[in-house]
Structures are given as structure tokens and as C-alpha cells.
């Protein structure tokens, strides 16, 4: 059952656990989503340090992990002294492979196993994985049963409302099946697979599912800042919110969400902190993946320049560089240029800090 505590009047922190998923207790309801190409340990570490209640690996192929493929095992990289609790998301359609992959993930420190029923990527659904499984609930039942029997940690699902209008089953059909087989929570991204990430996520579906569910329902989609996170958490009855694309280049977003949730002022992010975080991310990534890090950083460092003056020029130059120190020097130049032209004021990159107590009407 859901156990969630909201901030008390006067800004005092909530007492007790923020969210319980079966035996797993989270400190707060703000969760880092599985993010392909981003959710490696260096980024998850930054998000965890900023206060994320739960972090997830990138989605991992169960077939590759069951064979102990090197790339799949790399996605499980973590440090239990720094990242607890840690969830691993698996995709696949063979129950036996899923079970073996889950056992391997738990052996590598996973505190929770999540079944991907929501990925809309063409290369994933064309092979019958991800949200394509919404068209095959008998197989979903077998997978959940195999996962629950295979591991001693909670098993959860991340899904979409349906594959497409009139195609396959809906999440409301999935709910009783999943609960019956032992799923401990469901995360809903309220766009159909056919919508991809277009338009606006319909959080009313999260509210409807939460009303019907005996297990925690976590909402995902369109969380760009602390305002949206707390609004959706309270307005739609979600047990937690999962933040994905909104955290790109902004791991401090979790600290801001926590402050607002506790009734505190949202901490500003200075230019210096932005630069220091980007540099730390870069060096952690280099330590994790080695010489190929600069190629990955061509994208990663761009995220940290949102709102900076001269960012377009920086991005153009960054795409031509293959040396870590040169990349970081370019970033520092970009920050200096912004400071010279706009001063040291924190950059409002999420839509404005609400006044203290602004969400009282949502309680």
C-alpha cells in the first residue's frame, strides 16, 4: 500500500518515510527515471547526491545480461556506499531470460527490478519488447511471475496507458494482472506509445489509476522543474514522481524539488555551481568509461549550457573537440562570457521559483 507524507504546515519536513514500495523504503518521492544514454553511474551519482529518493539504471537488455554481455554488465555499475536504493530496469519478452537477468542484477546490487513496458522506440517495439508487450498481456503475466519468483527484491513496472487507441490492452487491464502476480508498484507515463513524447502528458490518467490501485502509482512525464514536480505529486494523487528528461544537465533539480516539498525556499544554482557540476560530471564520466568519454561529453556538456549567453557558439566548437581538457576549457569560456554579458545572477532554467507556500491550495 502507498505510504506518503506531505510537508507539514510551517515548512517542517515530513516525518517518516516518503514512499514505501513493498519492503523498500525511500527517503522522498522524487525518482530519477531510467534514461538511455544518460543514466550511467556518474550521472546517477550526481542525482543521488542532490537527493533523489531512488535512481535507475538505463534500461538493460535481459537477453544480453542473461549472457553476461560486457556492455550490459557495465550498465549495472554502481557503488552501494553512494547509491542506495538502486533500481535496474530490464526489457525483454522471454520470462526465463528476464528471471536470469534479474538475478544477475540483484547480485550486482539492485534493490528493485523494473519491467519496461513503456519504451516507444521503434527498434524496441519492432522486436516485441517495451510497450509492444501491452498487446500481449498473457506474456506480461508470465514475465512478472518469473521476475517475482526469481528475486527477493520488489518488482515494479513502467508503462504507458495503451499502445495506441483501440490497439491492445490498457493500463487499467494491466493493473489487476500485475497486482495479482506480485508487482509492488507501477509507474505510468501518461502518453500512448503512438504519441511518443509529443503533446502533453495526461496526468488525469495517473489520478484514475491511483484511485483504483492497491499498490503505489508513480507518475512520469513533463516534469521540468520543482513547480511541476510538486504540483503533479499533490494534484494527481501520485505516490511519487519520476523525473527524466527534465534532469538533463540539471542534477540539482532533485535538491530543488526536496526544498519545495519541505516548504523551504528553492536554492538557487549559481554559475559557479553549474560549472563545477559540469566539470565533475565530465571527470566522473572519464573515470568510468575512459578515452571515449569526450565523445559522450559532446552531448552531455551541452546540457549544462542551457540559458547561457554564447551557448550556440560553444556547442558548435564543442562538436569538433576530442580532448577532455579542451572541452572543459571551452565550457569555462562560455560561462565567463555569460558572466561578462549578464552578470552572476542564477539562471532561471525551469520556469520561475514559486513563492513560499504557493502550493497550499494543492494540499
N, C-alpha and C positions, 0 to 999 in steps of 0.2 A: 504494500500500500504506500501511497505518497505520504511523505513527511516533509513539510517545507515550512520554514519560518520566515516571516516578513520582518522588516525593520520595525522596531517599536517607536512610538511617538517620542519626540525629543532627540532623535538621531542615535539612540543607543543601539549597538549591534544586536542582531538577533541571537537568541540563546539556543544552544543545542545544534544538532546537525541541520544543514540546509536541505539536504536531499539524501534519501536512502534508496538504494537500488538493491533489493534483496539484502545480502549481507554486507554490501559495500556502502560506506557512509562517506559522503562528500562534505567538504567544509562550506561550500557555497554552490549555487545553481548555475554557474557560468562555465560552460564546457567548450573546449576547443574542438572543432569538427575535424574529421579525417579530411585532409587536404592533399590531393595528388600533386606531387612536385614541390610541396611546401612543408608538409607535416613531418619532416625529418627531426631527429633528436635536437639539433641546435635550435631550431625554431620552437619546438615544444618546450625546451628548457626555458627559453625566454618567457614564453606564455605562462609556464608554471611559476616562475619566479615572480611574475606580475600578479599571480593569484588565481589562475584558472583552477576550478574545482576538480576538473578531470581533463586529461589530454588523450588524444587518439593518434595512433599511427596513421600513415597513409593507408589506403585500402591495399590489402595484400592478397595476391592470388593464392587460393588454397591449394591449387594443383602444384604451383611452384614451391610453396612452403612445405607441402607434404613430401616433396622430393628433396627438401633441404637445399633448394637453389640458393646460391650465394647472394644474389640480388634481393631475393625475398627475405632471407635472414637479416640482411642489412637493414631492412625496414623495421626490424624489431629492436634496433639499437636503442638502449636506454641506460639509465643509472638509477637503481632503486633508492639510492641515498638522496636523489634530487627529484625524481619523478614518480610520485605515488599520490593517488592511484593512476594507473596507466592502462588504457584500453587499446585493444588491437581489433581492427575491422577487417573481416575476411570477405572475399567474394568468390563464388563458385556455385556449382549446382550438383556436385556429387556428394552425397551425405558422408560416405566413408572418407573421402579426401578432406572434407570440411572438418570432420571429427579429428583426423590425424593432425591437420594444420592447427586446430585449436589446442591440442595437447602440446604441440611444439611451442606455440605462442605462450602458453602458461608456463612451460619450462623456462622460457626466456623472460619471465617476469610480468606477463599480462595479468591484470587484476579483473579484467572484464573482456568478454568476447562479443563483438558486434557483427551481425549478419547484414551485409549490404544488399538491400532490396530497393535501392533508390537511385543508383548511378544511371544517368541518362545517356552516357557516352555511346556513340554508335558502335565502336569496336567492342564495347562490353555487352550491350544488349543484343548485338547481332549474333553472339555466340550463346545467347540464352541466359546470361548472367545479369547481375544487378537488378534493375527494375523490370526486366523482362520476366522475372520469376513471378511477378504479380499476375501473369497469365497462366500460372501453373501452381496453384496453392497446394495440391497434393504433394508436389516435390518440396515445397516450402515446409510443409508439416514434417516430412522425413528429415530435412536438414536441421530444423530446430530440435527435433527429438534426438538426433545424433549428437548435436552440439551439447545439449543439456546433459546427456548421459556421459559424454566424454570428459568434461572438465568440472572442477569443483567451484568455479567462479561464476558470477552471473552471466547469463547470455541475453543480449538485447538485439533489437532490430532497428535499422534506419531505413525508412521507406518513403514513398510518395502516396498521394491519395488514390491514384489509379494509373494505369499505363497511358490510357487515352480515353476520351468519352466513349462509353459503350464497349470498351475493349478490356477483356479480362475482368478480374475481381477488384473490389475497392478495399481500402484500408479498414473499412468497417466490417468487411467479410473476413479480413485477415485477423482482426483483433481477437475474437473468441478462439480461433485456432491457435494463435500464438500463445495466449494465456493458458490454454488447455495443455499445451506442450511444455510449459515452464518458462517462457520468456519473461524476464524480470522487468523490462521497460521497453518502450517504443519511442523512437524519435521520428517525428513527421516533418518532412519538408513539404509544405502545402502548395506545391505546383505539380501538375501531372507530368509524367515523363515526356509526353509530346510537347509540353511547354518549355522544356529545358530550364533555363534560368531567365526566361523572358517575362515581362509583365511584373505584376506584384504578387507576392506570396499571399495566399488567402488564409490568414491565421484563424478565421472563423472555423475552419476545419479542425485546427488544433483544439479549439474550445469544445467542439462537438465530440471529438474523440476522447478528450479528457473527462467529459461528463459521463461517458459510457465505460471508461476503463477502470479496472481494479488495480492496475499497475501504473507506475509513473509514465506520463506522457511528456516528452521533451520536444519543444518546438525549435525549428530551424528555418532560416530564410530571412533575408533583408535586415539583418542586424548590423547596422553601420556604425553604431555608437552607443554609449551608455543610455541615452534617451530611449532609443528603440528597444534596447535590451530590457530595461525595467518596465517600460510600457507593456511590452508583449508578455513578460513574465506575469504581471499582475492582471492585465486586462483579459487575457485569454485562459487563465487557469492552468497554465503550463507548470509542471514541476521543475523545469529547468529550461534554459535557452542554450542552444548550440550555436557558436559563432564561427563562421568560416571565412569567406572572402573579406569580410569587414576587418579581419585581424591582419591582413597582409600588410607588412611593413609597419604594424602598429601593435606589437605585443603588449604595450602598456594599456591597451583598451580594457584588459581584464582588471587592472588596478582601478581604472576609472569607473567601471561597472560596479565593482565592490564598494567604492566610496559612495556612489549614489544609492546603492542598495542599503547601506548602513545609515543613510541620512546625513552624510557628510558632504562637504564641498568637493567637487571633482578636481583632482590635482591636475594642474597644467603641465604640459610637456614642453620643456624649453628646447631651444635649438641645440643647446649643448647635449642634452639628454638624447635627443633624436640622433645626433651624430655619433655619440658614444654607443648607443644601442645598435646602430647600423654597423659600426666598426666591430663591435663584439660579435654580432651575428656573423659577420664575414669571417672572423678568425675562428669562431667555433665551427663554422661550416668547413673551413680549410682543414682544421684538425680532424674533422670527421671523414671527409671524402678525398682530401689530398689535392693533387695538382689540377683536378678537373673542377675544383671549386670556383675559380674565376669565371668559367663559362656559365655556371649556375648563377653566379653573382651578377652577371649582366642583367638578369631579371630581378633578382632579389633586391639589389641596391636601388633599383628604380622605384620600388615601392616606398622607400623611405624619403623620396623627394617630393611626395605629394604636397602641393601648395607652395613649394619653394620657387622663388624667382630664378629664372635661368635653368629650370629643370629640363626643359626640352633640349637645350644645348648639351647639358650634362648627359642625357640619355643617348644622344647621338654619338657623343665621344666615347661613352662607356661601351657601346656595342662593338667598338673597334679594339678594345683593350683585352689583353690576356694575362696581365700581371696584377696580382692582388694589391700590391702596394701602390701601383699607379691608379688602380680603381679607387682605392681609399683616398688618395690624394685628390682625385677629381671630385669625389664626394665632398671633401673638406672645402674645396674651392667653391663648390655650389652653395654650401652653407654660408661661407664668408660673403659671397656675392649677395645672397638674400639678406644677410645681416646689414650689409652696407646700404642696400636699397630700401629695406623695410624695417630695420631695427631688430631688437631682440624679443619682441612680443611673441608669445606662444602662438603657434599656427592652429586655427580652428579648422580641423580636418574632418569633423564629424557632424557639424550642424548646429553648434552652439550649446553652451552649458546651461541647463535649466536652473532656475532659481531654486534655492533650498526649499524643500517641501512641495515642489511643483507637482509631484505625483500623488499628493494626498487624496485627490479625488478618485484615484485608481485603486486605492487600498480595498 
